[in-house]
């Protein structure tokens, strides 16, 4: 158990999760706990807000919003080695689930500021930008780029998929070295995650371990499974392309020029969770053996 931070700040996105912050009266709940709420307004910059809060004396930072927002504020907390609190006020709240936080108890997550249990976890980075969950490229990266994705996710996936994987579709220019040492120049999908996913279809459970293994999980689909599917872990990963790459970074739309340098930053973030909750993700499955030789660049460490 840690002593209570003296100057806790929670940045609140009132639009996340269909307005969860307002439904749970999160601003008033913060003030009742002597937590300073900062409202994220449209057009504001989360990194700037969090940095300004630190300069004003904040000794603990938190974010009430979706996973993309969590990553931005967590990166500032990591930079200043401050404890961080994730409040699950987004839609899917994957990061909160993997931290063992009850995603249905939005207000209860605030208790971490007062009686939080601290652990250090990893962050992922791509070309210097932090992510807490994953970065998707190829099919899913292109889908997330669609302006209709946020409001009509399922319909958008169906419509865009027909364009992207049909017989007339152009392959994605995604170049990387697989776990067997073979170079690939195209892929349908590449997913790079902060620690490895153990895929679980039940959304009430987390899908990673304790997020402190110091590795990235990589899933690449280069053709029909099983032969076109590879999964492995590595501390770093390099992907290049001659075109601008559409990425979904923790569900946020981003475009970057290659090469893309991914890295795991071990134990970079001090996370606080309510003491009454266990800090856990689902136990990881035994690592799947990589296809081909294992001692190759970019393969299993």
SEZATI-790750 format. One line per 3 residues: number of its first residue (from 1); for each residue x, y, z of C-alpha. Coordinates in steps of 0.2 Angstrom, whole numbers, padded with zeros to 4 digits. Layout:
NUM> X/Y/Z  ...
//
This chain:
1> 0000/0000/0000  0006/0017/-0004  0004/0034/0004
4> -0010/0044/-0004  -0004/0056/-0018  -0006/0074/-0012
7> -0011/0082/-0029  -0021/0069/-0039  -0027/0074/-0057
10> -0040/0065/-0067  -0042/0070/-0085  -0060/0066/-0090
13> -0067/0064/-0108  -0085/0067/-0107  -0089/0060/-0124
16> -0080/0043/-0121  -0091/0027/-0119  -0107/0037/-0125
19> -0106/0049/-0111  -0101/0038/-0096  -0093/0052/-0086
22> -0109/0062/-0085  -0119/0046/-0082  -0108/0042/-0067
25> -0106/0061/-0062  -0088/0058/-0062  -0083/0076/-0060
28> -0092/0077/-0043  -0086/0060/-0038  -0068/0066/-0041
31> -0071/0082/-0030  -0078/0072/-0016  -0062/0063/-0015
34> -0050/0078/-0017  -0046/0073/-0035  -0044/0088/-0047
37> -0054/0084/-0063  -0049/0092/-0079  -0062/0091/-0093
40> -0055/0086/-0110  -0063/0098/-0123  -0064/0094/-0141
43> -0049/0101/-0150  -0038/0100/-0135  -0022/0090/-0134
46> -0021/0077/-0120  -0002/0077/-0119  -0002/0095/-0117
49> -0016/0094/-0103  -0006/0081/-0094  0010/0089/-0095
52> 0003/0106/-0089  -0005/0097/-0074  0012/0090/-0070
55> 0020/0107/-0071  0006/0113/-0059  0011/0100/-0046
58> 0001/0085/-0050  0010/0069/-0042  -0003/0057/-0049
61> -0011/0056/-0066  -0026/0047/-0072  -0037/0046/-0087
64> -0056/0043/-0089  -0059/0038/-0107  -0055/0026/-0120
67> -0039/0016/-0123  -0031/0028/-0135  -0034/0042/-0122
70> -0026/0031/-0109  -0010/0029/-0119  -0008/0047/-0121
73> -0009/0052/-0103  0000/0036/-0097  0015/0041/-0108
76> 0016/0058/-0099  0015/0049/-0082  0029/0037/-0087
79> 0040/0051/-0093  0039/0059/-0076  0039/0043/-0066
82> 0022/0047/-0058  0008/0034/-0053  -0006/0032/-0066
85> -0024/0027/-0063  -0035/0020/-0077  -0053/0024/-0076
88> -0064/0013/-0088  -0075/0027/-0095  -0073/0021/-0113
91> -0082/0008/-0124  -0072/-0008/-0123  -0059/-0003/-0109
94> -0047/-0017/-0115  -0033/-0009/-0105  -0043/-0009/-0089
97> -0048/-0027/-0091  -0030/-0032/-0092  -0026/-0022/-0077
100> -0040/-0032/-0067  -0051/-0017/-0065  -0070/-0019/-0065
103> -0075/-0010/-0081  -0093/-0009/-0074  -0087/0000/-0058
106> -0082/0017/-0066  -0083/0027/-0049  -0074/0013/-0039
109> -0059/0015/-0050  -0056/0032/-0042  -0051/0023/-0026
112> -0034/0019/-0033  -0029/0037/-0030  -0033/0035/-0011
115> -0028/0017/-0008  -0020/0010/-0023  -0010/-0005/-0026
118> 0005/-0001/-0037  0014/-0012/-0050  0025/-0007/-0064
121> 0020/-0013/-0081  0027/-0011/-0099  0023/0001/-0112
124> 0024/-0002/-0131  0031/0012/-0143  0030/0014/-0162
127> 0042/0027/-0168  0041/0035/-0151  0023/0035/-0149
130> 0016/0025/-0134  0003/0012/-0134  -0005/0002/-0120
133> -0014/-0012/-0130  -0009/-0014/-0148  -0005/-0007/-0165
136> -0015/-0014/-0180  -0009/-0013/-0198  -0016/-0019/-0215
139> -0034/-0024/-0215  -0039/-0018/-0197  -0028/-0003/-0199
142> -0037/0002/-0215  -0054/-0001/-0207  -0050/0010/-0192
145> -0045/0024/-0204  -0063/0024/-0211  -0073/0040/-0204
148> -0088/0029/-0201  -0079/0016/-0190  -0083/0024/-0173
151> -0101/0026/-0176  -0105/0010/-0186  -0091/-0002/-0182
154> -0099/-0019/-0188  -0106/-0012/-0204  -0090/-0003/-0208
157> -0080/-0019/-0205  -0091/-0028/-0217  -0091/-0014/-0231
160> -0072/-0011/-0230  -0067/-0029/-0229  -0076/-0032/-0246
163> -0065/-0019/-0254  -0049/-0024/-0245  -0049/-0043/-0247
166> -0059/-0046/-0263  -0051/-0052/-0279  -0048/-0035/-0286
169> -0040/-0029/-0269  -0022/-0022/-0269  -0011/-0031/-0256
172> -0004/-0021/-0242  0014/-0015/-0244  0020/-0021/-0227
175> 0038/-0028/-0226  0045/-0037/-0212  0055/-0053/-0207
178> 0045/-0067/-0199  0050/-0078/-0185  0057/-0091/-0197
181> 0069/-0078/-0204  0059/-0076/-0220  0056/-0059/-0227
184> 0038/-0054/-0232  0033/-0040/-0243  0014/-0040/-0241
187> 0002/-0045/-0227  -0017/-0045/-0224  -0014/-0040/-0206
190> 0000/-0037/-0194  -0004/-0034/-0176  0009/-0029/-0163
193> 0004/-0029/-0145  0011/-0023/-0128  0015/-0041/-0122
196> 0007/-0056/-0130  -0012/-0059/-0132  -0020/-0075/-0126
199> -0036/-0073/-0136  -0051/-0075/-0126  -0068/-0072/-0134
202> -0076/-0067/-0117  -0074/-0048/-0115  -0077/-0048/-0097
205> -0059/-0056/-0095  -0042/-0048/-0098  -0032/-0056/-0113
208> -0014/-0053/-0107  -0004/-0058/-0091  0003/-0045/-0079
211> 0010/-0034/-0094  0028/-0035/-0087  0036/-0048/-0098
214> 0046/-0035/-0108  0041/-0041/-0125  0029/-0037/-0140
217> 0017/-0050/-0146  0017/-0050/-0165  0003/-0058/-0176
220> 0005/-0058/-0195  -0007/-0065/-0208  0001/-0066/-0225
223> -0011/-0079/-0232  -0024/-0092/-0228  -0021/-0100/-0211
226> -0013/-0110/-0204  0002/-0108/-0216  -0001/-0090/-0218
229> -0002/-0086/-0199  0013/-0083/-0188  0013/-0078/-0170
232> 0029/-0074/-0160  0036/-0062/-0146  0051/-0051/-0148
235> 0057/-0035/-0138  0058/-0025/-0155  0050/-0027/-0172
238> 0054/-0017/-0188  0041/-0015/-0202  0044/-0005/-0218
241> 0033/0001/-0232  0035/0012/-0248  0018/0020/-0244
244> 0010/0029/-0229  0005/0015/-0217  -0013/0016/-0209
247> -0012/0011/-0191  -0025/0008/-0178  -0015/0013/-0162
250> -0026/0007/-0147  -0041/0010/-0158  -0036/0028/-0164
253> -0033/0032/-0182  -0015/0036/-0186  -0005/0037/-0202
256> 0014/0035/-0202  0028/0034/-0214  0040/0019/-0214
259> 0050/0012/-0207  0040/0008/-0191  0051/0004/-0176
262> 0042/-0005/-0162  0049/-0008/-0145  0044/-0014/-0128
265> 0049/-0002/-0114  0049/-0014/-0099  0041/-0008/-0083
268> 0040/0010/-0089  0023/0014/-0081  0018/0014/-0062
271> 0000/0009/-0062  -0012/0011/-0047  -0027/0000/-0046
274> -0040/-0001/-0031  -0032/-0011/-0017  -0048/-0022/-0016
277> -0045/-0028/-0033  -0032/-0040/-0039  -0019/-0034/-0051
280> -0020/-0048/-0064  -0024/-0052/-0082  -0029/-0069/-0087
283> -0014/-0082/-0086  -0005/-0083/-0102  -0005/-0099/-0112
286> 0012/-0108/-0115  0021/-0099/-0130  0016/-0106/-0147
289> 0032/-0112/-0155  0037/-0101/-0170  0036/-0110/-0187
292> 0054/-0113/-0194  0070/-0109/-0185  0068/-0100/-0168
295> 0085/-0091/-0166  0082/-0078/-0180  0081/-0059/-0180
298> 0064/-0053/-0175  0059/-0070/-0168  0057/-0077/-0151
301> 0070/-0069/-0139
//
